[in-house]
């Protein structure tokens, strides 16, 4: 299928590794002019060079932290008028909410809610004027199946999803859509850090927990980052102007509900 987005521009946060990189790769494969943003120059350089070599479409990069005004300024200086915005940020380590401080909550909100909302605020009107825009937030299945040890993520990511639910209904008539992807367990560095954060409470080894989380999924395995990348590219395509305000699970059937 021709996704109809060749020549469009995209700004992908967290694009140097994991699911963000997979999104950047698939968009680049479709001929989108991608700028990846993250905090570490070395991984950005490597990812940009490798994706460019693999897809044949030049990928640019910018060192930018979505949680800071300076970081958001830098991202938009590198990609001033994106047609596609992918908001993506790592979640915090698992923990007990009794031990979290207000600073912990503020950091979580800046990363997973307020930073993405600020990027939407600064790009959505330009998309409306150009009559094309695709905003995709990579959040987590935890907004539908909250995990007690992920309270910071449950709260902050749910706030983002709740906010865009209203905005998405205002922009869709201008061919600007806003949707959320809800990944379950994926074989990424973020999943490894999550498991490492659970070792003390469970008394199990890393290998034991890693095997359990994959095999206990209805699919019998972890998701692959490229699977989420492909879904992201489709949601960003010219064919999805009638899909907005949705939270799309990609979790191997892990969510047990009918709706």
ABEGO torsion letter per residue (X at the ends): XBAGABGBBBBBBGAABEAAAAAAAAAAAAGBBBBBBBABAAAAAAAAAAAAAAAGBBBBBBBBBAABAAAAAAAAAABABBABBBBBBBBBBBBBAAABBAAAAAAAAAAAAAAAAAAAAAAAAAAAAAGBBBBBBBBBAAAABBBAAAAAAAAAAAAAAAAAAAAAAAAAAAGBBBBBBBBBBBBBAAAAAAAAAAAAAAGBBAAAAAAAAAAABAAGBBBBAAAAAAAAAAAABAAAAABBGBBBBBAGGABABAX
